[in-house]
């Protein structure tokens, strides 16, 4: 059988759902064409992103994998196996993990306001709140989401801790905001949201204390960018609609900004058309990383610093400006290239020859990591069985 399909069946959580059944039936991928844009012949052309996949119970020892590069050129390579992610590697299915398999910091999604828009402010509203209504600055925090980070948009939010609520509500302007939040939540058809009306001063879902240094990771990114957008922000920054690492070592930024991590996310996580869609449980927690020495961490920290310095040298250019492939400053591009070289040498002692070699190494490491995880889980289950 061969079929043209939206490329979503070879990405994200759909892989486990669909391909577990296909592989268990004895079928394997006999040939494939990785993602490409396809339009029909109608007057108003509908453009979709598709893949072509052939499956068979006698797939053979040599299988053809077709790929279109950035220039629109098609190449074909004969490989021993094509896995469900349309990569020449073993038939591994990557599953979402609650915690990282490698020795890397935990990443969470940002806090969610669920506030009817009353706790979020633009800069003008924040200035008026401070100057005209006497709102203390500690209650007006910078807020950072994917849109703000990519486009350099400044916004603020009202951030009040539980032990500050009574003092904060003495301010008339803040008290009116809290009342608007309470009314908005009470009108919700969801019982969970209605309960939040009891804490109108707080975001609906709070995932940070508010005093941590923050690494912000964009939840989506254009396919044209050669690096996943990640940035460092000072303590007091509130993250929403983006992923975040709190008080994480700076070498974490080096990992996220690397070519290796971009390839892993592009291959394992789902996409919106061809744009990258980030996932902490599926993409970050499963990212295969060798054991790092202290020297490795120091080297990667320097790489991260150099990337941040090059961005600062181009201020006030936004992330959207800096990472436009046709406009990327030479210094920033070089900083990323050095970062890639340092990280790749940690993996294999040299630069990888191409993306295929990169993915083969990542899948090999993931297989070993997942096997160790499964083995440890069985040992723990056995110990618990002996000690009820």
C-alpha positions as CSV (number, residue, x, y, z in Angstrom):
1,X,0.0,0.0,0.0
2,X,1.1,3.6,-0.7
3,X,-0.6,6.8,0.2
4,X,-0.3,10.5,0.2
5,X,-1.1,11.9,3.6
6,X,-0.9,15.0,5.7
7,X,2.5,14.9,7.3
8,X,0.9,14.9,10.8
9,X,0.8,11.1,10.9
10,X,4.6,11.0,11.1
11,X,4.9,13.6,13.9
12,X,3.9,14.1,17.5
13,X,1.6,11.9,19.5
14,X,0.0,10.5,16.3
15,X,3.0,8.4,15.7
16,X,2.4,6.2,18.8
17,X,-1.3,6.0,18.1
18,X,-1.0,5.0,14.4
19,X,2.3,3.4,13.8
20,X,2.3,1.0,16.8
21,X,-0.7,-0.7,15.1
22,X,1.0,-0.7,11.7
23,X,4.3,-2.1,12.9
24,X,2.6,-4.7,15.1
25,X,0.7,-6.0,12.1
26,X,4.0,-6.9,10.4
27,X,4.1,-4.0,8.0
28,X,7.1,-1.7,7.6
29,X,7.8,1.4,5.5
30,X,9.1,0.3,2.1
31,X,9.7,3.8,0.7
32,X,8.8,7.4,1.7
33,X,8.9,11.0,0.7
34,X,9.4,13.4,3.6
35,X,7.2,16.5,4.0
36,X,6.6,18.9,1.1
37,X,4.1,21.5,0.1
38,X,1.5,20.3,-2.4
39,X,-1.2,22.4,-4.2
40,X,-4.1,21.3,-6.3
41,X,-5.2,22.6,-9.8
42,X,-8.2,24.5,-8.6
43,X,-8.5,28.3,-9.4
44,X,-8.0,29.0,-5.7
45,X,-5.2,26.6,-5.0
46,X,-5.3,24.8,-1.6
47,X,-1.8,24.3,-0.4
48,X,-1.2,21.5,2.2
49,X,1.9,19.9,3.6
50,X,2.0,16.2,2.8
51,X,4.2,13.1,2.9
52,X,4.1,10.0,0.8
53,X,4.5,6.6,2.6
54,X,4.6,3.1,1.2
55,X,4.1,0.1,3.6
56,X,4.6,-3.6,3.0
57,X,5.1,-6.9,4.8
58,X,8.0,-7.5,2.5
59,X,9.7,-4.1,2.5
60,X,13.1,-5.5,1.5
61,X,16.6,-4.7,2.7
62,X,17.1,-1.5,0.7
63,X,14.4,1.2,0.9
64,X,14.2,4.5,-0.9
65,X,13.8,7.8,1.0
66,X,13.0,10.9,-1.0
67,X,13.7,14.4,0.4
68,X,13.3,18.0,-0.9
69,X,16.0,20.4,0.3
70,X,15.6,24.1,1.0
71,X,16.4,24.9,-2.7
72,X,13.4,22.7,-3.8
73,X,15.7,20.0,-5.1
74,X,14.7,16.3,-4.7
75,X,17.2,13.7,-3.6
76,X,16.8,10.0,-3.1
77,X,18.8,7.8,-0.7
78,X,18.8,4.0,-0.3
79,X,18.7,3.0,3.4
80,X,18.2,-0.1,5.4
81,X,15.2,1.1,7.3
82,X,12.8,4.0,7.4
83,X,11.1,4.6,10.8
84,X,7.7,6.2,11.5
85,X,9.3,9.7,11.6
86,X,10.6,9.1,8.1
87,X,14.2,8.9,9.3
88,X,16.7,6.2,8.3
89,X,16.9,4.6,11.8
90,X,15.4,1.8,13.8
91,X,11.6,1.6,14.3
92,X,11.6,3.6,17.5
93,X,8.5,5.4,18.8
94,X,9.3,8.3,21.0
95,X,6.8,8.7,23.9
96,X,6.1,11.8,25.9
97,X,7.9,11.9,29.3
98,X,6.8,13.7,32.5
99,X,10.5,14.4,33.3
100,X,13.7,14.6,31.3
101,X,15.4,11.3,30.5
102,X,18.8,13.2,30.3
103,X,20.4,15.2,33.0
104,X,18.8,18.5,32.0
105,X,16.6,20.9,34.0
106,X,12.9,20.5,34.0
107,X,10.8,22.7,31.6
108,X,7.2,23.8,32.1
109,X,4.6,25.7,30.2
110,X,4.0,29.3,31.4
111,X,1.4,30.4,33.9
112,X,-2.1,30.8,32.4
113,X,-4.1,33.9,33.4
114,X,-7.6,32.7,32.7
115,X,-8.6,36.2,33.7
116,X,-10.9,37.6,30.9
117,X,-8.0,39.9,30.0
118,X,-8.1,41.9,33.2
119,X,-4.7,41.0,34.6
120,X,-2.8,41.7,31.4
121,X,-1.8,45.2,30.5
122,X,0.0,47.0,27.7
123,X,2.9,49.4,28.7
124,X,0.6,52.5,28.6
125,X,-1.9,50.9,30.9
126,X,0.9,49.9,33.3
127,X,2.4,53.4,33.3
128,X,-1.1,54.9,34.1
129,X,-1.7,52.4,36.8
130,X,1.6,53.4,38.5
131,X,1.4,57.2,37.9
132,X,-2.3,57.9,38.1
133,X,-3.6,55.2,40.4
134,X,-0.7,54.7,42.7
135,X,-0.2,51.0,42.0
136,X,3.1,49.7,43.5
137,X,5.6,48.6,40.9
138,X,6.0,45.2,42.6
139,X,2.5,44.4,41.4
140,X,3.2,45.3,37.8
141,X,5.5,42.6,36.3
142,X,6.9,42.2,32.8
143,X,5.1,39.4,31.0
144,X,6.6,37.3,28.3
145,X,4.9,34.9,25.9
146,X,5.8,33.6,22.4
147,X,4.5,36.7,20.6
148,X,6.1,39.2,22.9
149,X,9.5,37.3,22.7
150,X,9.6,36.9,19.0
151,X,8.4,40.4,18.1
152,X,9.9,42.4,20.9
153,X,6.5,43.5,22.3
154,X,6.5,44.9,25.8
155,X,3.6,44.0,28.1
156,X,2.9,43.9,31.8
157,X,0.7,41.9,34.1
158,X,-0.8,42.3,37.6
159,X,1.0,39.7,39.7
160,X,-0.1,39.5,43.4
161,X,0.9,36.8,45.8
162,X,-1.6,35.4,48.3
163,X,0.1,37.1,51.2
164,X,-0.1,40.4,49.4
165,X,-3.7,40.3,48.4
166,X,-5.2,42.2,51.4
167,X,-2.7,45.1,51.0
168,X,-3.1,45.1,47.2
169,X,-6.9,45.4,47.3
170,X,-6.7,48.6,49.3
171,X,-5.8,50.2,46.0
172,X,-9.1,51.2,44.3
173,X,-7.8,50.5,40.8
174,X,-6.5,47.1,41.7
175,X,-9.6,46.2,43.5
176,X,-11.7,47.0,40.4
177,X,-9.5,44.8,38.3
178,X,-9.9,41.9,40.8
179,X,-13.7,42.4,40.7
180,X,-13.6,42.2,36.9
181,X,-11.6,38.9,37.1
182,X,-14.0,37.5,39.7
183,X,-17.1,38.3,37.6
184,X,-15.5,36.9,34.4
185,X,-14.6,33.6,36.1
186,X,-18.1,33.2,37.7
187,X,-19.7,33.5,34.2
188,X,-17.6,30.6,32.9
189,X,-19.5,27.3,32.1
190,X,-16.5,25.3,33.5
191,X,-16.7,24.5,37.2
192,X,-12.9,24.6,37.5
193,X,-12.9,28.2,36.3
194,X,-15.8,29.2,38.6
195,X,-13.7,28.0,41.6
196,X,-11.0,30.4,40.5
197,X,-13.3,33.3,41.2
198,X,-12.3,32.9,44.9
199,X,-8.7,34.0,44.0
200,X,-9.3,36.9,41.6
201,X,-5.9,38.4,42.3
202,X,-4.1,35.4,40.9
203,X,-3.5,33.8,37.5
204,X,-5.6,30.7,37.0
205,X,-2.6,28.4,36.7
206,X,0.6,29.5,38.4
207,X,3.8,27.7,37.6
208,X,6.4,30.1,39.0
209,X,7.1,32.1,42.1
210,X,7.9,35.2,40.2
211,X,11.4,35.8,41.5
212,X,13.3,33.4,39.2
213,X,15.6,34.1,36.3
214,X,13.8,32.7,33.3
215,X,14.8,31.0,30.0
216,X,11.8,31.4,27.6
217,X,11.3,29.0,24.7
218,X,8.9,29.9,21.9
219,X,6.0,27.4,21.6
220,X,6.0,27.8,17.8
221,X,8.6,29.0,15.3
222,X,8.7,29.6,11.6
223,X,10.1,26.8,9.4
224,X,12.5,29.4,7.9
225,X,14.4,29.9,11.2
226,X,17.5,27.8,11.6
227,X,17.4,28.0,15.4
228,X,14.6,27.6,18.0
229,X,14.0,31.0,19.7
230,X,15.2,30.9,23.3
231,X,16.0,33.9,25.5
232,X,17.2,34.8,29.0
233,X,15.0,37.2,31.1
234,X,15.6,38.7,34.5
235,X,13.9,37.7,37.8
236,X,10.4,39.1,38.0
237,X,9.5,38.2,34.5
238,X,6.2,36.2,34.2
239,X,5.9,33.7,31.5
240,X,2.7,32.9,29.7
241,X,1.9,31.2,26.3
242,X,5.5,29.9,26.1
243,X,7.7,27.3,27.7
244,X,10.1,28.2,30.5
245,X,13.0,27.0,32.6
246,X,13.3,28.7,35.9
247,X,16.8,29.3,37.5
248,X,18.3,26.9,35.0
249,X,22.0,26.8,34.2
250,X,22.9,28.9,31.2
251,X,24.2,26.0,29.2
252,X,20.6,24.9,28.8
253,X,20.2,27.8,26.3
254,X,23.1,26.4,24.3
255,X,21.3,23.1,24.0
256,X,18.0,24.6,22.9
257,X,19.6,26.9,20.4
258,X,21.5,24.1,18.7
259,X,21.0,22.5,15.3
260,X,20.7,19.2,17.0
261,X,17.8,20.2,19.2
262,X,16.0,21.9,16.2
263,X,16.3,18.7,14.3
264,X,14.9,16.7,17.2
265,X,12.0,19.0,17.6
266,X,11.3,19.1,13.9
267,X,11.3,15.3,13.7
268,X,9.6,14.3,16.9
269,X,7.1,17.0,17.7
270,X,4.0,17.9,15.7
271,X,4.0,20.9,13.3
272,X,1.5,23.6,12.3
273,X,1.8,23.1,8.5
274,X,5.6,23.1,8.3
275,X,6.3,25.5,11.3
276,X,7.9,24.0,14.4
277,X,5.6,23.3,17.3
278,X,7.5,22.9,20.6
279,X,6.7,20.4,23.3
280,X,8.3,20.0,26.7
281,X,7.1,16.5,27.4
282,X,7.7,15.1,23.9
283,X,10.6,17.3,22.7
284,X,12.7,18.5,25.6
285,X,12.2,15.6,28.1
286,X,13.1,13.1,25.5
287,X,16.1,15.0,24.0
288,X,19.1,12.6,24.0
289,X,22.2,14.1,25.6
290,X,25.5,12.5,26.6
291,X,26.7,12.8,30.2
292,X,28.3,16.3,30.4
293,X,31.5,16.9,32.2
294,X,32.1,20.2,34.1
295,X,34.3,21.3,31.2
296,X,31.5,20.5,28.8
297,X,29.1,22.7,30.8
298,X,31.6,25.5,31.0
299,X,32.2,25.4,27.3
300,X,28.5,25.4,26.5
301,X,27.9,28.3,29.0
302,X,30.5,30.4,27.1
303,X,28.7,29.6,23.8
304,X,25.4,30.7,25.3
305,X,26.9,33.9,26.6
306,X,28.4,34.6,23.1
307,X,25.0,34.2,21.5
308,X,23.4,36.6,24.0
309,X,26.2,39.1,23.5
310,X,25.8,39.1,19.7
311,X,22.0,39.7,20.1
312,X,22.7,42.6,22.4
313,X,25.1,44.1,19.9
314,X,22.2,44.3,17.4
315,X,19.7,45.9,19.8
316,X,16.9,46.9,19.2
317,X,16.5,44.2,16.5
318,X,13.9,41.6,17.5
319,X,14.2,37.9,17.4
320,X,12.1,37.9,14.2
321,X,14.6,40.3,12.7
322,X,17.8,38.6,13.9
323,X,16.7,35.1,12.9
324,X,15.4,35.9,9.5
325,X,17.7,33.6,7.4
326,X,18.4,36.3,4.8
327,X,19.2,39.0,7.4
328,X,20.9,37.2,10.2
329,X,24.0,39.2,11.4
330,X,27.3,37.5,10.6
331,X,28.4,37.7,14.3
332,X,25.3,35.9,15.5
333,X,25.5,33.3,12.8
334,X,29.1,32.6,13.8
335,X,28.2,32.4,17.5
336,X,25.6,29.7,16.7
337,X,28.0,27.8,14.4
338,X,30.6,27.7,17.2
339,X,27.9,26.5,19.6
340,X,26.9,23.7,17.2
341,X,30.5,22.6,16.8
342,X,31.2,22.6,20.6
343,X,28.0,20.5,21.2
344,X,28.5,18.1,18.3
345,X,32.1,17.4,19.5
346,X,30.6,16.4,22.8
347,X,28.5,13.8,21.0
348,X,31.0,12.2,18.6
349,X,34.3,14.1,18.9
350,X,33.8,16.0,15.6
351,X,31.2,17.9,13.5
352,X,28.4,15.7,12.0
353,X,28.6,15.4,8.3
354,X,24.8,16.1,7.7
355,X,21.4,16.0,9.3
356,X,20.9,12.3,8.6
357,X,24.0,11.5,10.7
358,X,22.7,13.8,13.4
359,X,19.4,12.1,13.6
360,X,20.9,8.6,13.5
361,X,23.0,9.5,16.5
362,X,20.1,11.1,18.4
363,X,17.8,8.1,17.8
364,X,20.6,5.7,18.9
365,X,21.1,7.6,22.1
366,X,17.3,7.8,22.7
367,X,17.0,4.0,22.3
368,X,19.6,3.5,25.0
369,X,18.1,6.1,27.3
370,X,14.6,4.7,26.9
371,X,15.8,1.1,27.5
372,X,17.5,2.2,30.8
373,X,14.4,4.0,31.8
374,X,12.3,0.9,31.2
375,X,14.8,-1.2,33.1
376,X,14.8,1.1,36.1
377,X,11.0,1.1,36.1
378,X,10.9,-2.7,36.2
379,X,13.4,-2.8,39.1
380,X,11.4,-0.3,41.1
381,X,8.2,-2.2,40.4
382,X,9.9,-5.4,41.6
383,X,11.2,-3.7,44.8
384,X,7.7,-2.3,45.5
385,X,6.3,-5.8,45.0
386,X,8.6,-7.2,47.6
387,X,7.9,-4.4,50.0
388,X,4.1,-3.6,49.8
